[in-house]
Amino acid sequence: MSPLRPVRNRGGTLQWAAAILALQVTLLGSTARADDTELFLSNPDGCPIIDYARVFAASAVPVNPFDRTRNLSDVYISVFQPTSTARWVGNLKKYRSEDGVQVGQDGRPVIDPVTGLYARDAFSFWSALPDGDRVSDGGAASRLPIPSARRVFTDLSGNDLSRVDPGTQAVLDALTDVPEAERAAVINWALGRDVQDVDNDDDRTEARLDMGDSLHVQPLTVFYSGTIANPVAAVFLATNDGFLHSFDAKTGVENWAFIPRRLLNPLYPLFLNTEATEKTYGLDGEINLAIVKDDGRPGIDRASGERAILLFGMGRGGDAVFAVDVSDREAPKLLWKISGADSAFADLGQTWSPPVAARVKIGGTIRNVAIFGGGYDPGQDNRTFRQDTRGNAIYMVDLQTGTRLWSVGSKTARGPHDLEMRAMDYSIPAPVKPLDLNGDGVAERFYVGDMGGQLWRFDIVNGQTSASTLVEGGVLASLGGADKPTIANLRRFYRAPDVAPIIQNGKLLLTINIGSGYRGHPLDTNTREAFFSIRDFDVFGVIDRGAYLPPVSVDDLVDITNDADPDLPFASAGWQLRLVRGPGEKVLGESLTFNNTTYFTSFTPRETTSECTGGAGISFLYAISVFDGRAVTNFDSPVGEPLTVADRARTLNTDIPVMDASRFQMESGPTICAGTECLTEGEMERLRLRRSPLKRTYWFQREGP
């Protein structure tokens, strides 16, 4: 068992039957992090703000700590409600999954089959009464401790955590942008007191039971001890009012919360909650978990040195990255924080790319590290082609100290970089994709896409003592504006690539699957988006930085869009599926590949009119062959009918984008879900999911000695 375990909430890629050597692919979950508020605020003239619960991030279904090949039946979902003011209301709710159907504490399904939204009479766990589609009712918000008992921490001095208390002068002094007379009121409000008497009952000391929204953050669960029936576990969630919350997974009661010092001043506009034309962001970055010195047994054994570390950025909220030790469920410790103000990280943009844990051998020592992209340059919101000045870098840091160990950036970058790449001119908001190729417990490879539509490959040369020779890399494919800078070709990669091994002609190769979509403007219809599968034939070798061939272009790929039975030569560079189900169809999430089938979702915006419409657009779930992109089942035709190009996808019952496709291994077998919707029993049978027990370790035949 590796002493470092990166953990994700959603399931893995491709299972292989034949073989000798394990390729353990580090696949860390992800969520949306673009300025998607135009989905909710850019309504036609006269249309009201949406008034029912929205789900944008993926559901979180914890892994069974006693059998890591399976998931538990608990489902944690972050919901939110858009408003026209600075502060959006959010909540965290708990449901159960029974054969792919979400049910409440009364055992009844909670999703309305007609609307695809939460039913009016849905009854989530942690709620005293049915809470339905009402965001602020029930859930974790209803279980917040009284303000005087809440344990809220901030980093007033270095990495030391202090209690947020209106009676602490140092806390009040940190609110430099807040009028002195209002500082105590702001802190009291942040702790949950109804200082503004929102309910008009003349009581300004009572609790206001509400939370900020988590527009782009997926809940994450850590199991500490106990049993499946009686677990000691915590659910972590970051919100746009600046809090990282820890909730008891069984009761929903908040254990503690952490708000970075840099987000204390931004509490003031949330406190005032005036009309706003732009969304307010705080902690908007996805959370990842690393288990250090993992002993393979359920829970966190601190006595043996086992540690649980949360890693997260700020998304749209800023340019900082944090590592918080949560090994003790009741006592968080801030390990490190870095930002673009640090000279060693001067090229950081908005920190959308969540740090991913890995193990790397530097010299003769194996180091626990975190790897992350430089983030997002907000200039990418401007709809035109650009070369970025922020975020066009990748960093590797020591997991426990945050010290920079290695980085790559442009030759014209601000900060120091150990590897300078001439083509690194575009920001990297996407997560990286570390791979352990030979099962030795250390990472040898990672892939990542950028805002120029480039797909990068980096090889870690373990054992090197110099940072300048630790990593080799180059551009594997150029599929967007970096190759053809016209509006129609400005394809951007916001999500991590889905890396899946396949065997063809008796040879092993890797397919790197990735879709493009303008997440800064999800209603955009000007870019011709596509889903790509790029073949990497050099599975185990290291490609020197100067030995890269010209990148694969769109013209080099087989276009399978209108071909129901494509024929791909083995030596092909890969295939492309143009997204043509409607104007502006795009991929906004990460794909998922296993059993030789690649799943991904797409979103097509509705045509706007002068009248209020029922929603923002149409979402689709694709299920296609990883080998050549052909349909693998009839979603809406009788079994036995010839497969057509239309059979590649089916419509999802929702009007806002569904992000990642997720696999959950339940007692009844594998289940594929997209948002709140899962494949039916019949669909899973057609896809042979019910016949194939899946595991997270993948086996291969290595070529040669």
N, C-alpha and C positions, 0 to 999 in steps of 0.2 A: 504494500500500500504506500502510495506516494505521501511524503510528509507535508505536501501542500496540495490542497484540493480547491480549485476554483469551483464555485457552485452556481448553477442557474436554476430558474424556476420552470423552464419549459424544455421539452425533451429533444433528443439528439438527432443524428442524421441517419446514415445508411448502415444496415447490418449486413455483414458478409458471412457466407457459409464457408468457404474454403480457406484453410490457411494455417500460417505458421507464426506470423509476426503481428503483434497488436499495434494498431495505430489509434491512439487515444486522442480524440479531437476535442480541444477545449472550445466549447460552444457556450458563450455567455449571453444571457438573455438581453433583450433590448426593447426599447420602447420608443415612441415618437418624441421628437424634440424640436420640431420646427414651429414657426409662428402660425399655427393652424387656426388662429382665432377668426380668420376670415370665414371659416365654416359656420361660425356662430354669430358673428357680428355684422358681416357684410350681406345682410338680408335685403331683399328688394324694398324699395321705399314703402313705408307704412307697415311693414311686417314687425310683429312683436318679437322681443327676445325669446328664445326657446325656453319653455317653462317646465321641461321634464328632465328626468335624470339622463345624463350622458355618460357613456363609457368610451374612453379613447385609448387608454393603455390596455395591455392584455390582462386577462385574468391570471391570478397567481394560485397554483395548486401545488402545495408542498410535496417534496419527495418523502416517501416513507423512510424514516431513519433506520428502521429495522430491516428494510429491503430496498436498497437504493435503485433497483430496477423498476420500482413501482411508485405510484403517487398515492397520497392520501385522498380521502373524499372531500376534504375541506376546500372551499373555494373562497378566495379573498378578492374583492373587487373594489377599486377606487372609483367613486362616482362624483360628478360635479354638476353645477348649474351655472351657465353663463349669466352675467348681468351687464348692465350698462355702466356700472360703477367700477371703482378701482379693485374691489375685492370680490372674487368669486367664491361661492360657498362649495365646500366639498365634504366628503365623508368616506369612511371605509366600512364596507359591509361584508358579512360572512354568510355563505350559503353552503350547501352540500351538493356533490355531484353523484347522481344515481344513474348509471349507464349512460353518461353523457348529458343528462338532463339536470339543470340546476333546480334544486328544491329548497324551500325555506324550512323554518323550524316546525311548521305544521305539516311537513311532508308533501306539500303541493308544489307543482312547478311555478317558478317565479317569472318566467319570460312569457309575455303575451305572444302567441303564435302568429297573430295577425300583424302586429306592429314591430315585432322583434325587440321591443323595449320591455322594461320591467312592468309587470301587471300592477294595477291599482291596489289589489289586495295582497300583494306579495308580503311575506312575513320573514324578514331576515333574522338570523341569529343575533344575539346581543340587543335585540329590540324588545321593549315591553309590550308593544302593540304592533299590528301590521303597519309597515312603513311604505309599502308599495314603491311607486316611482318618485317619492318625495325625498329629495337629496338630504335635507337637513334632519329628517325624522329618523330616530333609532340609530343603529350602527354604533361605531366607536365614538362618534361625537356625543351620543347620549350617555356614554360611560366615562366622560372626562371627570377627573377628580375635582372637588371644589377648589377654587383658586388658591386658597391658603395652603392646600395640601399638595398642589402640583409641584413636581420637581423639574424645573426648566433650567438648563445650563447654557452658558455662553463662554467664549474664550476671551476674557478681558485682558489677560496677560499671557503672551506666548501660547503654549498648548495647555496651560492649566485651565480647568473648567471651574466656573463660579456659578452660584445660584443666581438666577434672575429674580431680584426682589426690589420692590419700589422703595424699601427702606435702606438700600445699599447705595451710598453716594457714588461709588465707582460705576455702578450700572447707570445711574442717572447722568453722570458726566459723559458716558459713551454716546448719549443721544445729542450729539453736537448740532444736528440739523433741526432739532425740535425746540420750540420755545421753552425756556426753563420752567415756566408756570404749568406747562402741559406734560412734562416728562413723566411724572408719577402716574398721571392718568393713562398715558400710553402704555406704560409697563403693566399697570393694573389691567388694562384692556387686553394686552397680550397674554396675561395669565388666565384670562377667561372671565373677568368681571364685567358686568353690564354697566359700565361707567357712563354710557350714553343713553341709558334707559330706553333701549330699543323697543321693549315691550310695553312702555308707557304705564308702568305700575308704580312709579316713584321710588323704586328700589334700585339703587346704583351699586350695591355691593353684592347682589346675587350673581350666580353663575350664568353665563351665556353659553349654552352648549352647542357650539358650532366649531368647525374647522375650516382651514383654507383648502383650496382645490389642489388636486394632483393631476394636472392636465396630461402630463407625459410620463408619469412615474408609476411603475408596477410595484405592488407590495412584495416584500421579501420576508421569508420566514426562517427563523433559526430555532432548531430543537436543542434544548439544553439537557433535559433529563426526563425521567418518568416513563410512562407507557403510552401506547397509542390511545387507550381509553382515557388516560389521565395525564396528558403531556404537560411539561413545563417548557413553554415555547414562547417566542416573541415574534410579532409581526411588525416590520419596519416600513415606514412610509414617509416620504418627503413631500412638503407642500409649498405652494407659492406664496404663503405668508412667511416663509423662511424657516420652518420647523422640520427637523428630523424627529419623527415620533417613534416611540417603542410602545407597542400595545401587547397586553397579555393575550395570547392566541386563544385561550379558552374563554375568558370573560369579556374581552374587548376593552378592559380598563387600561388607561395609559400608565405605563411604568415610569417613563420620563420623556423629556424632549430636549433637543439641542438646537439652539439658534446661533449661527455664527455671528460674531461681533459685527462683521461687515454688513449684516442684515438687520441690525437694530434700528438704525436710522430709517431704512425703508418701511418700518412699521408705521411711521407717521401718516403717509398718504393712505395706507390701508385703514388706519384708525379714523381718518377724516371721511374716507369712502365717498368721495365726490364723483361726479360724472367723469367718465374716462373714455377716450377714443382708442386707447391702446391697452393691451393686456399687461398686467403687472406680474412679473416673474420673481421668484425667490430661489428656493431649492428646486430646480426643475430638471435635474439630471438623474438618470437611471442609477440605481443602487446595485452594486455587485458585492458578493461575499467571497472571502478567501478563508479557508480553514488551514491554519499553520500547524505542522506536526500532527496531522490527522492520524488517529490510531485506528480508524476504520470502524470503531464502535459507535453506537448511537449516542448523541449528546456531546457536550463540550467538557472535557476532563482537564480542568485548569491545573490540577495537581501534577499531571504528567507533562505540562507545558503546552497542551493543545490550546489554540487561540482562534477566536472568530473575529475577523476584521471586515468592517464595512468600507467600501470604496465608492466614492461618488463625486461627480462634478456638479455644476450649477445650471447646466443647460442654458436657456435664455437668460438666466438670472445673473450671470457674471463669468469671470475668468478664473475661478479658484477650483481646486481639487482637494478633497479631504479624505483622511483615513481615520476611522473611529474604531477602537478596540471595544467590542461588546461581549468579550468572553464572560464577564460577570454581568448577568442580566440586569442587575440593579445599579451598576456603577460603570458608566461609559468612560472611556479615556480617549482624548484626542491625541492620536499619534503624530500626525503632521498635517500641514496645510501648505499648499503652494499656490502661487498666482502669477499672472503676467508681470507683476511688479518685481518679482524675483529675477535677478539678472540671468540666472541659469535657465529660466523658462520665459524669456522675453517674447517668444513667438506664440505664446498661448492666445487663442481667441476665446470666444464663449465656449465653456467646457461641456460640450455635448458628448464627447467620446468618453464613455465610462472606463476607468482603469480596469484592466483585466489582469488577474494574477497568473503568474507562470513561474517556472524554475529555470534558471540559466546558469551554466558553468562558466565562471570567469576565472581564468588561471586554473588552479586546482581546487577551487571552492565553488560549491553549488549555492547560488544565492536565490532567495525568494524575492521576486520583483513584481512590479506592476507596470503594464505597458498601456499607453493611451495616445490617441491622436491629438494633434494640436488644437482641435476644436473648430468652431465656425466663425467665419468672417461675415458680420452682418451686411457687408456690401453685397453679398450674394442675394439679398432680398430685392435687389433693384432690377431684376428681370433681364439684364443685359450680360453679355460676355465680359468677364473680368479675370485678371490674375490677382490673387489675394495677397494681402499684406499681413494678415493674421491667420493663425491656425494651420499654416502650411508646414507642419512639422510632426514628428512622432517622438515620444519620450519613453524611456525606460528608467524607472527609479527603484531604489531599495524599498521593499514592501513595508518595512517597519520604521524607516527613518525618513523616507521621501527624498533622499539624496539622489541627484541625477547620476545615473551610471552610464547612459548612452543616449544619444539623440541623433535624428536625421532632419535636415532642413534644406532650404534653398541656399544657393551660393550667395544670394543677396539678403540673407536673413539677418534679423537683429541680434539674435542670441548665438552663443557658441554651439557648434554641432560637430559631432565626431565623424559624421558622414554627410557630405554635401552633394545634393543631387540637382542637376540642372533643370529637370522637369518638375521639381516639387514647387509649383507655382500656385497651387490651389489648396484651399483649406480642407481639413480632414475631420469632419464631425462624426464620422462613423466609428464604431468599435473596431478594434483590430481583431484578427482571427489567429491566435497562437495554436500551433500544432505540435504534438509530441509524435514524431513520425516513426520512431523505432521502439516505443514502449519502455524507454530507459528512465522515464520520470522527468526529463528536461525537454524544453521546447526547442525545436530546430527550425521552425518556419512560422511566418505569419503573412497574411494577405490583408489588404485594405483598399477601399476605393476612395476617391476624392471628388471635389466639386467640379473638376474639369472632365469628369467621366473617365478618369484613368484608373486602372486596376494594377496595384503594386504587389510585388512579391519581395519578401525579405527573408534571407537565410541567416540564422544565428549560428556562428562558427564557435561552438562551445569549446572552452579550453583556452581561448585567446586571452592574453593578459592585457592587451592594449584595447581601449575603447574604439580606436580608429580601425581596427581589424575585426572587431567582435561581430559585426553584421555586414553582410553583402546584400545588395538589392537593386531593383530596377523596375521599369514599367513593363508589365506583361501584356496589357491591352490598353488601347486608347479609343474610347467609344463615345466620346462626347465633344464638348467645345474645345478641348485641348487639341483635338484632331481637325474638327471642322467648326469654327466659331461662328455659326449662323444660329439664329434664334431657334429654328426647328431642331437643331442638333445639340442644344445645350443640355445634354443629359447629365444629371448629377447623381452621385451615389452617397446617400445618407446612412445606409444600413450596412451591417457587416455582411460579407459574402458567406454563402453557404457552401462549404467545402465537402465534397463527397467523392469517395474512391469508386471507380468502376473498373471492370476487367473486360477488355475487348481484344479479340484475336489472341487470347491467352496472355495479354500484357496488362499490367496495372498502370493506371493513370489517374490523375485527380481532375475532377470537374469543379470549377469555381463558378457558382451560380449566383447571379445578382441582378436585381431589377432597378430601373431608374425611375425617378419621379421627383418633381419639384415640390419638396415639402415646405419650402418657404411660402409657396402659393399653391395649395392643393386644388384650387379651382382653375388653375392655369390650363389653357387648351392650345398653347402655341408650340410647345415642344413635342416632337414625335418620340414618345417614350417606348422602351422595349425591355424585354427580359432576355438576359444573355447567359449562355453556358460556355465558358472558356475552358479548353483542355490544357492541362499542364502535364507534359509527358515526363519531365525530369522530377520524379517523385522524391527520391532520397538524396540527390546530389546538391551541391552548392554551385550556384551560378555567380561567377565573379562580376562585379559591377560593370566592368568594361566589356563583358562578353555577351550582354543582352542583344538579341536581334531586334530589328524594328518592331515596335509593338503591334499586336494584332489590331486591325481596324474593323469597323462594321462591315466593310466590303469583303473582308476575308472570311466572314462567317456565313454558314449556310442559312438562308432565309427560309424558315419552315412555316411562316405565317399562314399561307394559303394551301399548304400541302398536308393532307391528312395522313399520308404514308411516306414521310421523308426518307431519303436514302443518304446517310452520312458516311463518307469514306472514313476509315480508321484514322488516317493522317489529318483529317480536317481540324482546323483551329477551333471548331466548336459551332454552335448554332445560335440564331437569334429569333425571338418571337416578337414581332412588332405588336404593340397593344392597340387594337383597332376596333374594340367593341363599342366605342363611342368617342366623341371628341374629348381629348384630355385624359384618356385612360392612362393610369400611372401606377407604379408599384411604390407603396409607402412603407412596407415592412420587409422583414427578412424572410427568405424562403427556408424550407425545411425538407430535407431529403432522407428517406429511408425506404427499404424494400424496393429500390430502384425507381421510386416515384418521387418527384419534386412537387411540393405544395407551396403555393404562395397566393397572396391576395392582391387584388387590384381595386382601384377606385376610379369611377368615371363621374365627373361633376354633372349635375343637371344643367340644362340651359336655363339661364335666369330670365325671368319675365317681369312685368310690372305688377304681377299678382304674387301673393304669398304662396310658396310651394310647400310640399309636405316634407322636404328635407334637402340635404345638400347634394346627394347623388346616389349612385348605385355601386355596391361592392360585389366583387366576384371572388370565388375560391377556385383556383386552378389545381388540377392534379394531372401531371404529365410525366412522360418517361424521361428520366435523367439522361438516357442515351441519345435521344433524338427529338424530344419534345412532343411526340405524338400523344393523343388522348389515350388513357389507360382504362377508362370505363365509360359507360353510358350513364350520365347523371339523370337525364330526363327522357330516355328512350328505352324500349323493352330490351331486355338482355338478349343478345344474339344479333341485334341490328348492327350493320357496319358502323364503325366509329368515324366520326366526321370532325372537322376542325371545331365545330360548335360544342363537341363533347369534351373539350379540354377544361371547361369551367362550368360552374353553376352560380346562379345569383344568390347572394346572401340577403337575409331578411333584415336589413338595416339601411339607414339613409346617410350615415356618416362613415368615414373610412374605417375599415378593420385593418389593423396593423399586421402583426406576425401571425402566421399559422402555427399552432402549437400541438404537440403530441403529449398526451397523458396516458400512462400505463396504469389502468384501473384493474380491479379484480376481474372484471369481465373481459379484459383484453385492451389492446391499444385503442385510443380514441383521438380523433383529429378534431380540433376546435378552432374556430376563428371568431374572436370576440366572444359574444355570449352564445354563439350558435355552434353546435357540434354535428358532425355527420350522422345520418340516421344509421340504424342497425343494418338496413339493406344496403346502403352505400358502403359501409365498412366491410360488409361481406363481399360485395363486388370487388372491392379493392384488396381483398384477401387479408385485411388487417386482423380479423378475428382468428385467423389460422396461423399467425406468425408471432410467436413470443419474441419481443424485442429487448435488447440489452444495450447498455451504453458503451460497451467495449467492442471494437471492430477489428476483424481479423483479415489478414492479407497474406499473399504469397510474395515474398521479396524475390526480385529477379537477381540472378547472379549468386556468387558465393556469400 
